[in-house]
Amino acid sequence: MRSALVDIVQTRGVRGLYAGLTPTLVEIIPYAGLQFGSYDTFKRSMMVTKLNSQFYMYPPMIWRGSI
């Protein structure tokens, strides 16, 4: 790992350490927004379900543990 770091700094300079940062941010920002929005929507729907029915009898209960 150290040798890769040294090699990048020697060949491309310190700016080489940030190569690929822009495409990564362009990819992750919409993903994070969608994940947050989906989580919030799902959480609200589960809270409504909990208030309107017996929570422990709801089939997607298994899925909640994995989210």
ABEGO torsion letter per residue (X at the ends): XAAAAAAAAAAAEAAAAABGAAAAAAAAAAAAAAAAAAAAAAAAAAAAAAAABBAAABAAAAAAAAX
